[in-house]
Amino acid sequence: MRVSTFAYTLKQGIKNIWRNKMFSLASIATMSACIFLFGLFYSIVVNFQSVVKEVESGVAVTVFFNEGIDQTQIDTIGNEIDKRVEVSKKKFVSADEAWAEYQKQYFEGNEEMAQGFVNDNPLANSAHYEIYMNDISMQQSLVTYLESLDGVRDVKSSDVAANTLSDFNRLLGYISAGIILILLCVAVFLISNTVTVGIAVRREEIAIMKLIGATDYFVRAPFIVEGILIGLIGSALPLGVLYLMYRNIIVYIGEKFHWLSNIMNFLPVDTVFSTLLPVGLLLGVGIGFLGSRFTIRKHLKV
């Protein structure tokens, strides 16, 4: 594209927005509301997902060994566990470590009661691996594999926790997809109406341009630019507002509600917006492009 053509297209796109100020403002406002809601929902979801991931990281599958097994066999089982894609990390807990942990939990304040077991560890066969997963939804496949290993006596897992967390993640995914789809449809509809009005206003001018030899691309391009500009403006404004809001809110909560900060660690603003900013801008531009493109194909016969 020549510079002069690009300049003309951009100028006409801006003029189209100015000619239809009311419809353009309505489209920008609707786009802003959609992107704002999308960004707000995204910020909430990623923080909830972070909390869920943190909870998932504390859910472990415990592997107990057959009586009389030696350390070499235990190490072999550990090497096999390390090869599994479900596993993020594992921890070996010896029988002595298991007994020491048990004493802390159940004999605190009554340590003298545990003295009777000084030379007789009641958890002598409790050495085990604690296995933590990359994705809690993969727990069942991991448990099935562990139960098939030679030397494994028992595998303990929390099916309730795994199913609850998996269902929650799935629910968040469905809700996210549904809200995004609704917002997309509303924004495309508004931009389509704006471009339709612009075509109606310039119909005679377009007919004259075609008579003197203007190409289809030359006629259509300003309306594409109009839709893209509306999408860009309508997404940039709410993203800026959301950035300031999120940054101030997490600071305020950290200062005023210490107990909530102890329960839930909010993701830093840069972490959230490193994804939200480019996605939000691309979403706005993409909606503007698609809305104007579909409208042109439907209403502008050139």
Summary of the structure (lengths in Angstrom):
residues: 302
radius of gyration: 30.6
end to end distance: 19.9
largest distance: 104.5
contacts: 886
relative contact order: 0.16
helix: 75%
strand: 8%
